[in-house]
Amino acid sequence: MKKLLNTVYVTTEGSALKKDGENLVADVDGAERARVPLHMLASVVAFGPILISPALIGACAERGITISLMDRAGRFQARIEGPVTGNVLLRRAQYKAADQAEDIVRSIVMGKIANQRAVIRRALRDYGTEMEVPARTELEHAADRMAAILRRVQLADDTIDRLRGSEGEAANLYFGVFDHLIRSPDAELRWTCRSRRPPLDAMNALLSFLYTLLTHDCRSACETAGLDPAVGFLHRDRPGRPSLALDLMEELRAPLADRLALSLVNRRQIRAGDFRHMDSGAVLLSDEGRRTVLTAWQERKKEERQHPFLQEKAPFGLVPWLQAQMLARHLRGDIDAYPPWFWT
């Protein structure tokens, strides 16, 4: 089993990252604030104006440690990495499979719908007796409808476009009842609809930030497995878009990102005051709110779950890597189909 390495998130404006021996050192106002051995690092993610020394960039590139640069809102800006080491034969198989990807897309869509439905079912188990009857009824109806869609996806010999349609139908049901999953007393944290680029309310800002973190991990997993993160199956190819990384994260959004967002809000670790409202209408996490989310994200990645296909426990943080390996094994012909990851 691959070892779960660390990701360093740097959020303090004006921080300086440098190499000292075989360590990454973070300085703030000339004082050392953190020191991490390079051999324990998988990646570095820097938010806003952060100084990174050339020596550290070179050391990270040589060791396969990716450096991702985000703006203060958490939007991706650039990525620094060493030479691409992808397996050319594996990538040829990936490109060929992308032309007839119905089976892979079906697996991804099944995993996404099943995991979204599991989030709803978990809420019914945890809070069902406390909910008002109309809310409980809506959640049960959505779960039943999603189960029907899941059966249709599993049994029907659909085209990719029809599979995308089923995925969109299930997503509309899921987000249509998402507000019933929120237990926070803050009216500003209620859910209305999905908005992005930019997010227009607090919950969308929280989800978008978590999705950015998950995309980073999925892209790194694709590259580690030797796959091309730009060529996907469910997501259409588009210049500059990591379509395969977005494919992998679809089945992981609900259990990793959505559940964490709900936990932070329902446990009142994130409140309305942890967001900033911009003149443009965009809503962003504050610096303190972002630190709270990043800490919870790192802890979440350490939690272990049983992998349904491998039948062994693995931390959440390794799931993107394991799924990328499963996809690579399928493309090489080692296993008959790509097995989605089902959250239990």
ABEGO torsion letter per residue (X at the ends): XBBBBBBBBBABBGBBBBBBEABBBBBBGGBBABBBBAAABABBBBBEBBBBBAAAAAAAAAAGBBBBBBBAAGBBABBBBBBBABBAAAAAAAAAAAABAAAAAAAAAAAAAAAAAAAAAAAAAAAAAABBAAAAAAAAAAAAAAAAAAAAAAABBBBAAAAAAAAAAAAAAAAAAAAAABABABAAABBABBBBOBBABAAAAAAAAAAAAAAAAAAAAAAAAGBBAABBAABBBBBGBBAAAAAAAAAAAAAAAAAAAAAAAAAGABBAAABBBBAAGBBBBBAAAAAAAAAAAAAAAABBBBBAAAGBBBBAAAAAAAAAAAAAAAAAGABABBBBBBBX
